[in-house]
Amino acid sequence: MNVLVIGDGARAHALCWKLSESPVLEELYCAPGNIGVGLIAECVPISLKAVHTIASFCEENDIDFIIVSNTQTMSIGIVDMLNRNGFATFGPDMGAVRLETSKAFSREVCQAGNIPMAKFVRVTDQASADAHIDASELPIVVKGDFAVDGSRVAICKTKEEAKAAVAAHFAAGDLEIFLEEFLTGPEVSYCAVTDGHIVLPMTSATDDWDPEGPGLYRGSLSPAPSVTPEIEKQILQKILRPTINAMKNMRRPFKGLLNTRLILTAEGPKVIDYKVRFSDPEWQAIVLRINGDLIPALISSYDEMLERFDPFRWHPGSAAALVMRAEGANATTEKIGIAIDTIEAEDEDIVVYRSNDEKELNVTATGADLADIRKRLYAAASRVLDMVR
């Protein structure tokens, strides 16, 4: 079959890397892709916003299946338009994508499904916000009603800081602000594939896996060590399945990949936010662990046939990703490419994914021993920097 991936980042590269192993694949395209994707798929120079051009390309090239991995593209209705025109497409429609892009909607879903989350209030003016802040315990979390964006989420340790954060949101044009309690415990994410009725569990990941690292990189580890089988059961029963059921009852059925960010509190897992697509850098670690063909699960999501699909199989051990930059005047595309080829040849468990920024690299590795993975990842990152210098 002919498959088109819509995306341009490292997660699109990782997705194409996995799809390229499928025995059912004939041609693999990516729009617009990047320099790394171009090594395993044909990159198509179409903007993520050019939905009608993408549809024309699908028709002209007999595309059988489309996978959308970009939230912005989902938000402008590409999944709706492609499905309406007869193209099988993996990903949520405009109604369901609001689970990520709107804090207000995601919290309405949690309330409808009785899903555990942080306590919050919604305010629309500074005076109301100030009054709530004065009556609240610290720290307090300030968020706007926008897509998940860490730079716009403020964890405020003083009331003055919280009031200033609210004022900054209103000054930026936000009409509604969320003031949330600060949850304590390990932060993890958990993803699953769903067809709107059935939830097919995937796995967990965490970003805070290396607190003793040099602080030069961000990264991800999968599975998250703090997610035990019992906690995984709670995530599925109390969060993921109720989320899908609530969406269905609200007549906004969710089909695609659902990724939830959680805090594992003393009272159990609680939702921070949702993402509705393959997520950086967690996906780059997760994809290394998938044992078998990914395409059938994604097609079953579109066909609403996940009840007939077997659970995912996973390679033993863990996988981790480091996000790094190959900076410097000598960091040319050619030198970075040579460095990547070298470290992948030196360690067969190392895979490097490229972002749409040619100098940002996602260096990933698998292994049974976390200390060994950590050592090899940092050695590979240092090797890349030495080579491009």
C-alpha positions as CSV (number, residue, x, y, z in Angstrom):
1,M,0.0,0.0,0.0
2,N,1.0,3.6,-0.5
3,V,1.2,5.6,2.7
4,L,1.6,9.4,3.3
5,V,2.8,10.8,6.7
6,I,2.0,14.5,7.3
7,G,4.6,16.1,9.5
8,D,8.1,17.6,9.5
9,G,9.7,16.9,12.9
10,A,11.7,14.2,14.6
11,R,8.5,12.4,15.5
12,A,7.6,12.2,11.7
13,H,11.1,10.8,11.1
14,A,10.7,8.2,13.8
15,L,7.2,7.3,12.5
16,C,8.5,6.9,9.0
17,W,11.5,4.8,10.3
18,K,9.0,2.4,11.9
19,L,6.6,2.3,9.0
20,S,9.4,1.5,6.5
21,E,9.7,-1.9,8.1
22,S,6.1,-2.9,7.2
23,P,5.8,-5.8,4.7
24,V,2.5,-4.2,3.4
25,L,4.2,-1.0,2.4
26,E,4.9,-0.2,-1.2
27,E,5.6,3.6,-1.3
28,L,6.2,5.8,1.7
29,Y,5.8,9.6,1.3
30,C,6.1,12.4,3.9
31,A,4.8,16.0,3.5
32,P,6.9,18.0,3.9
33,G,9.3,15.7,5.8
34,N,12.9,16.7,6.5
35,I,16.5,15.7,5.7
36,G,16.3,12.6,7.9
37,V,13.0,11.5,6.6
38,G,14.4,11.8,3.0
39,L,16.7,8.9,3.6
40,I,13.8,6.4,4.1
41,A,10.8,8.1,2.4
42,E,10.0,10.4,-0.5
43,C,9.6,14.0,0.9
44,V,6.9,16.0,-0.7
45,P,7.4,19.8,-0.6
46,I,3.8,20.7,0.5
47,S,3.1,23.0,3.4
48,L,1.4,21.6,6.5
49,K,-1.4,24.1,5.9
50,A,-2.0,23.3,2.3
51,V,-4.9,20.8,2.8
52,H,-6.3,20.9,-0.7
53,T,-2.8,20.5,-2.2
54,I,-2.3,17.4,0.0
55,A,-5.7,16.0,-1.1
56,S,-4.7,16.5,-4.7
57,F,-1.4,14.7,-4.1
58,C,-3.2,11.8,-2.5
59,E,-5.5,11.4,-5.5
60,E,-2.6,11.7,-8.1
61,N,-0.4,9.2,-6.3
62,D,-3.0,6.6,-5.3
63,I,-2.4,7.1,-1.6
64,D,-4.1,4.3,0.4
65,F,-3.6,5.5,3.9
66,I,-2.6,8.9,5.5
67,I,-1.2,9.4,9.0
68,V,-1.4,13.0,10.4
69,S,1.2,13.7,13.1
70,N,0.9,17.5,13.3
71,T,-1.6,19.2,15.7
72,Q,-1.8,22.5,13.7
73,T,-2.7,20.6,10.5
74,M,-5.4,18.6,12.4
75,S,-6.8,21.9,13.8
76,I,-7.5,23.3,10.4
77,G,-9.6,20.3,9.4
78,I,-7.3,18.1,7.3
79,V,-8.6,14.8,8.8
80,D,-12.2,15.9,8.2
81,M,-11.5,16.9,4.6
82,L,-9.5,13.8,3.7
83,N,-12.0,11.4,5.2
84,R,-14.9,13.3,3.5
85,N,-13.1,12.8,0.2
86,G,-12.7,9.1,0.7
87,F,-9.1,8.9,1.9
88,A,-8.5,6.7,4.9
89,T,-6.8,8.9,7.5
90,F,-5.4,8.2,11.0
91,G,-5.9,11.0,13.4
92,P,-8.7,13.0,15.3
93,D,-11.1,15.3,13.5
94,M,-11.6,19.0,14.4
95,G,-14.0,18.2,17.1
96,A,-11.8,15.7,18.9
97,V,-8.5,17.6,18.4
98,R,-9.8,20.2,20.9
99,L,-8.9,17.8,23.6
100,E,-5.3,19.1,23.1
101,T,-5.9,22.6,21.8
102,S,-8.4,23.8,24.4
103,K,-7.9,23.6,28.2
104,A,-11.5,24.4,28.7
105,F,-12.7,21.5,26.6
106,S,-10.3,19.0,28.1
107,R,-11.5,19.9,31.6
108,E,-15.1,19.6,30.5
109,V,-14.3,16.1,29.2
110,C,-12.7,15.2,32.6
111,Q,-15.7,16.4,34.5
112,A,-18.1,14.5,32.2
113,G,-16.1,11.3,32.6
114,N,-15.4,11.8,36.3
115,I,-11.7,11.6,35.4
116,P,-9.2,12.6,38.2
117,M,-7.4,15.9,37.5
118,A,-6.0,18.9,39.3
119,K,-8.6,21.2,41.0
120,F,-9.1,24.4,39.0
121,V,-11.0,27.6,38.5
122,R,-11.7,29.5,35.3
123,V,-11.4,33.3,35.5
124,T,-12.1,35.9,32.9
125,D,-10.9,39.1,34.7
126,Q,-7.9,40.1,36.9
127,A,-10.0,40.9,40.0
128,S,-11.5,37.4,40.1
129,A,-8.1,35.9,39.5
130,D,-6.5,37.9,42.3
131,A,-9.2,37.0,44.8
132,H,-8.7,33.3,44.1
133,I,-5.0,33.6,44.3
134,D,-5.2,35.3,47.6
135,A,-7.3,32.4,49.0
136,S,-5.1,29.6,47.4
137,E,-2.2,27.6,48.7
138,L,1.1,27.9,46.9
139,P,2.5,27.0,44.5
140,I,-0.3,27.6,42.0
141,V,-0.3,26.9,38.3
142,V,-1.5,29.5,35.8
143,K,-2.6,28.4,32.3
144,G,-4.4,29.9,29.3
145,D,-6.9,28.2,27.1
146,F,-4.5,27.3,24.4
147,A,-2.7,24.2,23.0
148,V,-0.2,22.5,25.4
149,D,2.7,24.9,25.5
150,G,5.2,24.6,28.4
151,S,6.4,28.2,27.9
152,R,2.8,29.5,28.6
153,V,2.4,27.4,31.8
154,A,3.6,29.2,34.9
155,I,4.2,27.4,38.2
156,C,4.1,30.3,40.6
157,K,5.7,30.1,44.1
158,T,4.4,33.5,45.3
159,K,1.0,35.2,45.0
160,E,2.7,38.2,43.3
161,E,4.2,36.0,40.7
162,A,0.8,34.3,40.0
163,K,-1.0,37.6,39.6
164,A,1.7,38.8,37.2
165,A,1.4,35.6,35.2
166,V,-2.4,36.2,34.9
167,A,-1.9,39.8,33.9
168,A,0.6,38.6,31.2
169,H,-2.0,36.2,29.8
170,F,-4.7,38.8,29.6
171,A,-2.2,41.3,28.0
172,A,-1.5,38.6,25.4
173,G,-5.2,38.5,24.5
174,D,-6.3,35.5,26.5
175,L,-10.0,35.7,27.4
176,E,-10.0,32.9,29.9
177,I,-7.4,31.8,32.5
178,F,-7.1,28.6,34.4
179,L,-5.8,28.6,38.0
180,E,-4.9,25.0,39.1
181,E,-3.6,23.3,42.2
182,F,0.0,22.2,42.0
183,L,0.2,18.4,42.0
184,T,3.1,16.6,43.4
185,G,4.6,13.2,42.3
186,P,6.3,11.8,39.2
187,E,5.2,13.2,35.9
188,V,4.7,10.6,33.2
189,S,2.8,10.2,29.9
190,Y,0.8,7.3,28.6
191,C,-0.4,6.7,25.1
192,A,-2.9,4.4,23.4
193,V,-4.5,3.9,20.0
194,T,-8.3,4.2,19.9
195,D,-11.1,3.8,17.3
196,G,-13.6,5.9,19.3
197,H,-14.9,2.8,21.2
198,I,-11.9,0.6,22.1
199,V,-8.7,1.7,23.7
200,L,-5.6,-0.3,22.7
201,P,-2.9,0.4,25.3
202,M,0.6,1.3,24.2
203,T,3.1,2.3,26.8
204,S,4.4,4.9,29.2
205,A,7.3,7.4,29.1
206,T,8.8,10.1,31.3
207,D,11.0,13.1,30.7
208,D,12.6,13.3,34.1
209,W,14.5,10.0,33.9
210,D,18.0,11.5,34.3
211,P,18.0,14.1,37.1
212,E,21.8,13.7,37.5
213,G,22.6,14.3,33.9
214,P,24.7,17.2,32.7
215,G,21.7,19.4,32.1
216,L,22.7,20.0,28.4
217,Y,19.8,18.0,26.9
218,R,16.1,17.2,27.3
219,G,15.0,13.7,26.7
220,S,12.6,10.8,27.4
221,L,12.6,7.2,28.7
222,S,10.2,4.5,28.0
223,P,8.7,2.7,29.8
224,A,8.5,5.1,32.8
225,P,10.0,3.2,35.8
226,S,7.3,4.7,38.1
227,V,4.4,3.2,36.1
228,T,3.9,-0.2,37.7
229,P,1.4,-2.8,36.3
230,E,-1.1,-1.6,38.9
231,I,-0.7,2.1,38.0
232,E,-1.0,1.2,34.3
233,K,-4.3,-0.5,35.1
234,Q,-5.5,2.6,36.9
235,I,-4.5,4.8,34.0
236,L,-6.6,2.7,31.6
237,Q,-9.6,2.2,33.9
238,K,-9.8,5.7,35.4
239,I,-8.5,7.9,32.7
240,L,-8.1,6.6,29.1
241,R,-11.3,4.6,28.8
242,P,-13.5,7.2,30.6
243,T,-12.0,9.8,28.3
244,I,-13.0,7.9,25.1
245,N,-16.4,7.2,26.5
246,A,-17.0,10.8,27.6
247,M,-16.0,12.0,24.1
248,K,-18.4,9.5,22.5
249,N,-21.2,10.7,24.8
250,M,-20.5,14.3,23.9
251,R,-20.8,13.3,20.2
252,R,-17.1,14.1,19.5
253,P,-15.8,10.5,19.1
254,F,-12.0,10.3,19.3
255,K,-10.1,8.2,16.7
256,G,-6.3,8.2,16.6
257,L,-3.5,8.3,19.1
258,L,-4.4,9.6,22.5
259,N,-1.5,10.7,24.8
260,T,-2.2,11.9,28.3
261,R,0.3,13.7,30.6
262,L,-0.2,12.6,34.2
263,I,1.1,13.2,37.8
264,L,1.2,10.1,39.9
265,T,0.0,11.6,43.1
266,A,-0.5,9.8,46.4
267,E,-4.2,9.6,45.5
268,G,-3.4,8.0,42.2
269,P,-2.8,9.2,38.6
270,K,-4.3,12.6,37.7
271,V,-4.5,14.3,34.3
272,I,-2.4,17.4,33.6
273,D,-3.1,17.6,29.8
274,Y,-3.8,15.6,26.7
275,K,-2.0,15.4,23.4
276,V,-3.7,14.0,20.3
277,R,-0.7,12.9,18.3
278,F,2.7,11.3,18.4
279,S,4.6,13.5,20.8
280,D,8.3,14.7,21.0
281,P,10.5,13.3,22.4
282,E,8.5,10.5,24.0
283,W,7.6,8.9,20.6
284,Q,11.2,8.7,19.5
285,A,11.9,6.4,22.5
286,I,8.6,4.5,22.3
287,V,8.9,3.6,18.6
288,L,12.2,1.8,19.2
289,R,10.4,-0.7,21.5
290,I,7.5,-1.6,19.2
291,N,7.9,-5.3,18.1
292,G,6.1,-5.8,14.9
293,D,4.2,-3.9,12.2
294,L,2.6,-0.6,13.3
295,I,0.4,-0.1,10.2
296,P,-2.4,-2.7,11.0
297,A,-3.1,-1.0,14.4
298,L,-3.4,2.4,12.8
299,I,-5.7,1.1,10.0
300,S,-7.8,-0.7,12.6
301,S,-8.3,2.6,14.4
302,Y,-9.7,4.2,11.2
303,D,-11.9,1.2,10.4
304,E,-13.2,1.0,14.0
305,M,-12.0,-2.6,14.3
306,L,-9.6,-2.5,17.2
307,E,-11.7,-5.1,19.1
308,R,-10.2,-7.6,16.7
309,F,-6.6,-6.4,17.1
310,D,-4.1,-8.2,19.4
311,P,-2.2,-6.1,22.0
312,F,1.0,-4.4,21.0
313,R,4.2,-6.5,21.5
314,W,7.3,-4.8,22.9
315,H,11.0,-5.5,22.7
316,P,12.4,-6.2,26.2
317,G,14.3,-3.5,28.1
318,S,14.0,0.2,27.8
319,A,14.6,3.0,25.3
320,A,15.7,6.5,25.8
321,A,16.1,9.7,23.7
322,L,18.3,12.7,24.1
323,V,17.4,15.9,22.2
324,M,20.6,17.8,21.3
325,R,21.9,20.5,19.0
326,A,24.9,20.2,16.7
327,E,25.9,23.8,17.0
328,G,28.8,25.8,15.5
329,A,30.0,27.2,12.3
330,N,31.3,23.8,11.2
331,A,28.0,22.1,11.8
332,T,27.1,21.7,8.1
333,T,24.4,19.3,6.9
334,E,27.1,17.1,5.4
335,K,29.2,16.9,8.6
336,I,26.2,16.2,10.7
337,G,25.2,13.4,8.4
338,I,28.6,11.9,8.5
339,A,28.6,12.1,12.3
340,I,25.2,10.4,12.5
341,D,26.3,7.6,10.2
342,T,29.4,7.1,12.3
343,I,27.7,6.7,15.7
344,E,24.9,4.5,14.3
345,A,27.6,2.2,12.8
346,E,29.6,2.2,16.1
347,D,26.5,1.1,18.1
348,E,23.8,-0.8,16.3
349,D,21.2,0.1,19.1
350,I,21.7,3.8,18.5
351,V,19.3,5.5,16.1
352,V,19.3,9.3,15.4
353,Y,16.2,11.2,14.2
354,R,16.3,14.6,12.6
355,S,14.0,17.5,13.3
356,N,12.9,20.1,10.8
357,D,15.7,22.2,12.3
358,E,18.6,20.5,10.7
359,K,20.9,21.0,13.7
360,E,18.6,19.5,16.2
361,L,19.1,15.7,16.6
362,N,17.2,13.1,18.6
363,V,19.8,10.5,19.7
364,T,18.0,7.3,20.9
365,A,19.2,4.0,22.2
366,T,17.7,0.7,23.6
367,G,19.1,-1.7,26.2
368,A,18.4,-3.8,29.3
369,D,20.4,-1.6,31.7
370,L,19.4,2.0,32.1
371,A,22.9,3.1,33.4
372,D,24.4,1.5,30.2
373,I,21.9,3.3,28.0
374,R,22.6,6.6,29.7
375,K,26.4,6.1,29.3
376,R,26.1,5.2,25.6
377,L,23.7,8.1,24.8
378,Y,25.9,10.8,26.3
379,A,29.0,9.2,24.6
380,A,27.2,9.3,21.2
381,A,26.1,12.9,21.7
382,S,29.7,13.9,22.6
383,R,31.0,12.1,19.6
384,V,28.6,14.0,17.3
385,L,29.7,17.3,18.7
386,D,33.4,16.4,18.4
387,M,33.0,15.3,14.8
388,V,31.1,18.4,13.7
389,R,33.6,20.7,15.4
